């Protein structure tokens, strides 16, 4: 076990260098635009900037998807900055509310909110509304909006996520390499070090993420990582449950590692020794008629088969369980087709682990003993990597369609799409380098693998013996140090001779090293992808922002009638359709508004109530609210619509189709 506790210095240097490179790249990409998450605030009551005549009983917020929030997830502050809400927030899913204290005075109130979306990312924001009339306020909306995913906490959390992915790849990939590609590698200390490093990194990073979760989704203060009450709340969330499950599975994985490199490795070594003795006996002319020995050998082989089969089944269960702790708590768990997306994400993660984790294992073996592993083992890994890449491509294409859709704009104009393009480019580069490695693999000569510590044919420099009863302790220690230095020099010389003895292996080692470096950067980009909102969501938000900015009617002349179209969905059985709005003459002063509702088949359809509100944000005017007059089936009108000033107006159309089914759709138009 002492030999397993230290990683080779070159491997440590490689891993740390790759981590720094990928972290820098992820930081650069993250800095290219503001951080965002999958969910966003859809509507609120009162609306942002609204002026209400009397104080409402509560403030309600509706998000684009289900979110969770803590006790202070919604705060309402009066003009002096004091709390105006009463009790904690209520609600679930998309809709949440907080009650207000009775008897609130007139003035401007600030609503600050912070929630966690289904894909585990925190989001926050603030808006204002006024009672009676707007007033001066002592509240800075930016100051009261906490952002735990920024600053040091955000950096540490992202580093922890990268480390957790890295640990998973090393742990699973090295074990798959042993069980599938080269079972004799279970006795190699280089492989044991890779597995132990993966387990240690995964366990430590998961524990760190669990502690950082409270400040990451809350105040952003690093000291809150040690808040036991916050930790208790985190454990009750989807992400917290996934992290706790990952810790438990990591504990079970520790037992698996002990069996793989303990009992399994000993049985494997015993079988190899028995096979060697049997071969020596035949070479010496013995017929091997010892029945007891043959029975013992066969019994050992049976036990080895049973242990290997059990480790394969148990390892597969652990690997799938570990991968599921990511799939059930991140992007795959939100959006469409989650029943397919979650298993696809598990397969995606396992394919990456088998490919890249096995790659690092192969690199560690080639560095530790350049004359191993045998060519057959390398070819088996090559076949495994090919299958993993095929699974990776299939699941990756599906996830890309799911998160990006079929829009080229969503791919090129969003952070998620650009990161995805960068990931594809890195994978393509990695496959080119892997094809070079594959060519060298087929050229390998199957030279017999040397056992750890086995002397080479070249005689090592003569060692210094330490013995004799009259040797002083100081002299004995000096002689021991000299002997260790001579042995170390002999090993290094033997390693260098082995490297130069087979140029094919040397070339393979260089190409695998290049693959590992690219894979480290690829892992950084993948980590950044999981923290970025899906492209289809970002594209939809951008389109909505463009529509709110003017909607393309800026070139319309004054006095020209204006037509707007709004799809709506109140959520009821007959709640879907389209609303057409005709404003005439669409100029400053008196106007007439006609509203016509049609169902998805184009037929006129009715609603229980239609309301209209107009706002001119540039001049803080509004909202101007109007009641509609029902004219005919699917037709309402407002005859006294006032547009006192030119500019870009926001129109909010509220449609209620039943006592509980209602929606508010917004658009904008320009009055020249």
N, C-alpha and C positions, 0 to 999 in steps of 0.2 A: 504493500500500500504506500510505502514511502516513495517509491519510484513513480507512483501515479500522481503525486501531489504537486509536481513541477512540470510546467510546459517547456519545450525546447525554446531557447531564447529567440532563434530566427522565426519560429512560428508565432511567438508572442509579438515580435516586432511587426510581422505581416498583419496579424489581426488588429493590432492597435493602429497601424498606419491606415489600413482599410477602413476602420471605424472612423478615424479622423477625416479621411477623404469623403466618405459618404455623409458624415454629419455636416461637413462644410457645404457639400453639394445640396443637401436637404435644406440647410439654413438659407442658402442663396436662393433656392427655388421658393421657399416659404416667404422670403422677403420680397419677392416680386409682386405680391399683391396682398390684400388684407386676408387674414384668416377667416374662414367661414365654416359652417357645418351644414349638415343635410337639412335640418329643420330651419324654419324662419317664421317670424311673426306674420300672420296673414291679416287679421283684422282685430280691432279692439273696440270696446264700448265703455266710455266715450272714445271717439276717434282722436287720432293725433291732431292737436290744434283746435279741437272742437270747443265751442262756447255753449254751455248748457245753462238754462234759466235757473234750475234748482239742482241741489246736490244729489247725485245718484246714490242709490243704496250700495252699489258695488261697482267694481271695475272688472270687466271680463276681457280675456285675451284668448284668441284662437290662433293656433299655429298650423303650419302646412302639414304637419304630421304629429304623431303622438310624442309627447315629451314628459319628463319627470322633473320635479323641482322640490327644493327643501323648504324648511319652515320660513325662511326669508326670501323665497323665490320671487315674490311680488311685493314691492314696497311702494307705498304712496306717501309722498312728502308734501306738506303744505307750503305756502310761500315763504315761511320762515325756516324751512328745513326740518320741521318736526314731523313725526309719523302721524299720518291721517288714517291709516288702515286699522282695522280691528280684528285681531286674530290672524291665524295663518291662512294661506291660500287653500281653496277647495277645488275639486274637479279632478278629471283624469283624461288621459288620451290627448286630444287636440285642444280641448276647452278647459280653461282654468279661470278662477275668479278670486277676488279678495274683497271682503266687506269693508265699508267705510264707516268711520265714526259719525254718529248723528250730529247735526247742528254745525256743519262745516261752514266757514265764512266764505265770502266771495273772494276770488283771486285765482291765480294760476297754480295748478298742482302738477307735480312731476311723478310719473309712474316709472320705476326702475324694475326691470325683471331680469332674472337669470335662471336658465333651465338647462337640462341635459337632453340632447336628442337621442333617439333610439340607437343610433350608431355610435354612441358613447361620447360625443363631442359636446363641450359646453358652449352655449351661446348666450348673449346678453344684449340688452339695449334699454332705451328709455324714450319716453315721449311725454308730452304735456297736454293738459286740457284745462279749461277755465270754467269757473262757476260765476255766473252773473256777467263778468267782464274780465278781460286779461289784466294782469297786474305785474308789478315788479316781483321777482323771486330771488331768494338767496341761494337757490339750488343750482349747481352746475351739473347738467345732465351727464356730461362726460365723467365727472368726478364720482358720481354715485353709481356709475355702471362698472361693476367689477368684472375683470377679465382674468380669470385664473390661468388661462392657457397662454398668457403672455409672460415675458420676463424670465427670471431664473427658474421658476416652477415649470413653466412651459418647456424651457430648454431641457431641464432634467427629465421631465416626463417623456419628451420625444426621444431622448437618449435611452431611457429605460425601455421604451417600446422597441427601439432598434436592437438593444442588447437582448431583449426577450426573443425576438425573431432569430437573432444570431445563435443564441443558446439552443433554441429548438432545432435549427438546421444542423448544428454540430452534433447534438445528442442523437437525433433520429437518423441522420445520414451516416454517422459512424457505426451505429448498431446495424443498420441495413447492410452496410458494406461487409461487416463481419458475418452476418447470417446468410447473405445471398452471394457475395462475391468471393470472399476468401475466409473460410471458417478458421484457418490457422492463425489469422490476424488477431484472434482473441488472446493469444499469448504475447503479442507485440506491445511493448510499453508505449510506443508512439501512438498507437490506436487507443490504448487505455487513457492516455493523457487527453486526446481529443474528446473522447466521451465524457470524461470527468470535467473537462473545461466547459463543455456544453451544458452538462447538468448544473454545474455551479453557477454559470452565467444566467441560465434560465430561472433557477430558483431565486437567486439574488435579485434579478431584475423584476421578477413577479412580486416579490415582497416589497421592493421599492415602489413599484407602481401602485400597490395596494395602499401604502402609506401616503403617497403623493396624491392619491385620488381626491382627498378632501380639499386641499388647497387648489388643486387643478380645476375642480368644478365649483369652487367657492371663492374665497377671499383672495387667493393668489399669494398668501403669506406662507413662507416655508415652515414657520413654526407650527402651523396647523397640521402638519404631517404627523404630529405626535398627539393630536386630539383624539382621545379614545371614543368620545361621543360621536365625533365625525366619522371615525372608522366604523363604528357600529351602524351608522346610517348608510355608509358606503356598501357594507356587506349585504344590505337589503336591496341594492339595486342590481340591474341586469349585469352591468360591467363588474361590480364588486363580486357577485356570485361567480362569474366566470373566472376572476382572478383567484378566488379562494379554491375553486375547483382545480385550477391549474396548479396551485401549491400542493393540494392533496395528491394529484396525479404525479407531480414531481417527486413526492415522497415515495410513492409506489415505484416510480422509475429508479429511485436509488436502490431499492431491493432488486429490481431487474438487473441493474448494472453489476451488483454484487454477485448475482448468479451467473451472469454472462461471462464475467472475467474471473470468477472464482471457481465454482463447481464445473461449469462448462469448459473453462480453459484447462482445468486440471485433467478432466476426462479426455479432452482433445490431445493434450501433451502425452498422457499415458498411452493413448492409442497410437500416436506417432512413434513413441519409444518402443512399443510392442511390435509395430510394423518393422522398425529398424532392426530389432533383435531377431525377428523372424527372417528378415533378409540376410542378416549376418550368419544365422544358423544354416541357411541353405548354401551360402557361399562356402562355408566350412565343410560342407559335405553331409551335414546332419539332415535327416529326412523330416524332422519335426514331428515325430510320432507321439510326442507327449500329449496325450488326450486332455489332461487337466489344463495344460497351458492353452490349448486351442479353445477349450470351453470357457476359460477365463477371458480370453481375447474376444470371443463372440459375445459373452455377457457384457463386457465393457462396451462393445459396439452398440448393443441394444440399448444400454443405459444412455449412451451418447445420443442415439437417435431420439429417445424419449425426451431427454432434456432439451435437445435442439428444437423438437416439435413444440414442446411447451413454451419455450422462450419465443418461438416465432408467433404463436397464438397470443401470448400475453403481451409481447412487444407491439403487435399490430393493434390490439385493443388500446394500449397506452398511447400509441402514436395518434390514432384516430381521436381519442378523447382529448389529447392536448391540442390538436388542430381545431377541434370543435369549440374550444374556449375562445378562439379568435373568431371563427365563423359565426357563432351565435351572438356576438356582442359588437360587431362592426358592420360595415356596409352591406354585407350579404344578408344581414337580418332585417334590413329595411327595404322599402320599395316593392317592386313587383316580383312575383314568382319566388318568394323566399323559400318555399318548400323544395325548389330545385336549386336555388342559389346557394343555400347553406351546404348541402352535400357536395356541390361543385367546388365550393371554396375549400372544403376539407381535402378533396382530391388535389386541388391546386397546391395547397400548402405541403401535402405529403410528397407530391412530385418534385417540388422545389427542394425539399429536404433531402430526398434520395439523390437528387442530382448534385446540388451544390455542397451538401454536407458530406456526401461520398467523395466529392472532389477534394475538399480540404483533408479528408482522411488519407486519400491517395497521396496528396502532397506531403503530408507528415511522414508517411511510410517511406516515400522516395528520398526525403531529406535525411531521415534517421538511418536508413540502410539502402543506399542507392542500388544494390544488387537484388533487392526484393521490391515488390512481390513478383511471383511468377507471371509470365505473360498471359496464362489462362485466366488468372484472377483479374488482370487489367482488362482483358477482353470481355469478361462477364460484367465488369463495371461499365464498360462502353455500351454493352447491350442494355443494361439497366438505365443508363443515362438517356439512351435513345428513346426507350419507352416512356421515361419520365418527361422528356421534352414533348413527346406527342400528347401526353395527358395535359401537360402545362399549356400547350397551344390550344387544345380543344376547350378546356375550362376558361382559359384567358380570353378567347374570342367570345365565349358566352357572357362572361362578366363584363367585357367591354361593351357588347351590345346592350346589356342591361343597364349599365351606368351612363353610357354615352348616347345610345340610340343610333339612328341612321343619319344623323345630321353632321355634315362635314364641319359646319360652323361650330357646333358644340365640341368638336375635336380640336379645332385650331384656335378658338377664341376663348377657351377656358383653361384655368390652371390644371384641372384634372386631365383634360384632353392633351395638353402639352406634356405633362408628366407621363401620360400613357404613351405618347409618341416617343419620348426619350427612353422609356422602358423597353419598347419594341426595338429601338435602335441598339440598345445595349445587349438585348437577347440575341439579335442578329449578329452582332460583333462576337458575342460569346460562342455562338454556334460556328462561326468561321474559325475561331481559335480551336474549338473542340474538334473540328474536322482535321486540323493539323495533328492534334493529339491522337486522333483515331488512326491516322496513317502511321504514326510512330508505334502505336500499340500493335498493329499487325506486323511490324518488323521485329518485334521483340523476340529474342531467342529464349526458349524456356530453360534458362539456367537454373540449377537447383538452388533453392532459397537457403540461405545460411540461418542457423539458429542464433538467437540472441546470445552474445557472449562467446560464440563458437570461434576458435582461433582460425585465422586465415592461413593459406599455404605459406605466405611470407612470414618468416620468423620475426616476431616482435623483438624490439631491443631487450636485451637482458635486463630482468628486473632485479631490484635490490632486495635480498632476503633480510628479513628481520627475525632474529632469533638469538639464542644464546642466553644463558641465565645471567651473564654478567653485564648485559647492556643496560645503560642508565635510562630512566624514563625519558629525559629530554632527547637523548640520542635516538631512542626508539621512535619518538614522534617525528624527529627529523627524517629518519630513514623511511617512515611511513609516508610522509609528504613527498619524498623523492620517488618512492615507488608509485604513488598515485599520479604524479606528473609524468613519469615514464609511460605508465599504462594509458594515460589520456593521449599522449603524443602518438603512441602506437595505434590507438583507435582512430585518431584523426588521419594518420598516414594510410591506414588500411581503407578508410572511407574514401580518401582522395584517389587511391589506386582503383577502387571499385567504380568510382565515377568515370574515370578515364578508360576503364576496361570495356565498357559497352556504350558507344556513342548514341545508340538508339535510346537507351534509358536516360542519358543526359539530356537529349533533345526532348523526350517526353516530360522530364522534370521541369524544363524551362516552359514548355507550353502549358502544363498544368498550373504552374505558378502564375502565368499570365491570366489563365481562366479564373483563378481564385481572386486575383486583384479586381478583374472586371465584375465578378460576382459580388464582391463586397460593395462596390458602387451601386450595382443593381439592387441590392438589398436596401440601400439607403433610399433609392428612388421609390421602391415599393412601400417603405415605411411612410414616406411623404404622401404617397397616394392614399393611404388609409386615413390620413388626417385632412384630406382635401374633399370638399363637397363634390358629389358626382356631377359629371358634365351636363347631363340633361337638366338637373336642377339649376345649376348656375346659368345655363343658357336661357332657361325659362325666366329666371329673375332678371337677366339682362334685357330680354325682350319686353318684360313688363316695365322695366325702367325706361326703355326707349319709348314705349307707348305713353307712359306718364309724362315724358318730356315734351310731347306735342303730337305724337301720333301721325305725323306726316301731313297735317293740314295747314302748315305755315304759309304755303304759297296761295292759299285761298284769298280772294279779294273780299273786302268788306261788303256786306249785303248779300253775299252768296249763301243760299241755304246749305246747311251742314247735316250730313247723315253719319251716324255712328252705329256700329254693330257690337253687341256684347253677348257672348255665350254665358249661360248661367246654369247652376245646378244646386237646388235647395236641399237635395238629399232625400226627398220624398219619392213616392212611386211615380208621380207625374211632375217631378221637379226639374227636369232637364229641358232646355230649349234655347232659343236665341231671342235677344231683345234688340229691336231696331229703334233708334232714337233720331228723330228729325227735328232740327232746331231752325227756325226761320224768324227773322232774316239773318240770324247768327251775327249780330252786330251789337255794339253797346246800346243800352236802353232796353225797351220792351221787346220781348221775344215770345214765341209760342213753341212749346215742346210737345211733340207727339211720340208716344211710346207704344210699340206694337210687339206683342209676344207671340212666338210661334213654337210649336213642338218640333221634335227632331224630324218629323215628316213634312214640315212646312205649313201645317194647319194652325190657324189661330187658337190660342189656348188662354185660359183665364188664370188669375191669381187672386188670393184673398186681399192683398194690400200691396200697393206700389208707393215708394217714397223716393224723393230726389233731394240731394244735398249738393251744393256748389261751393267751391273754395278757390280763392285766388292766392296761392301760397306766396307769391312774390311780394304782395302787399298786405299779408296777414289779414285778408278779408274773408269772412265766412267762418263756419259754413252757413250758407243761405239755404234754408230748408223750405220745401214746397210740398203741399198735398196735391195729389193727382185726382182728376175727375174721370170716372169710368164712363166711356162713351159707348163702347160696343164690345163684343166678344174679342178679347185679346187687344183692346185699344183703350189707352188712357191719354189724357192731355193735361198740360199746364198752360193756362192762357196768360198768366201774369209773370212769366219768367223774366227776372231782372238781371242784366249783365252790366253793372255800372261802369266797369273799367275794362280797357283792352288788356290782353295778356294771355298767359297759358292757364286755363281753368281746369280744375279737377272736378269730375262729376262722379258721385257715388249713387248708384241705383240699388235700392233695397227691395227685394222681391220676397214676399211671404206667400207660400202656396198652401199652408195649413196652420194649425195652431202652434206647431213646433218646428215646421220646416221653413227655413228662411236663409237667405244669403244676401251679401252685399258685394256687388261687382263695381269696379272703378275703371274709369278711363279719363282721358284728357283731350282737350281741344283748344285751339287758339282763336282768340277774337282779335282781328287786326286793329 
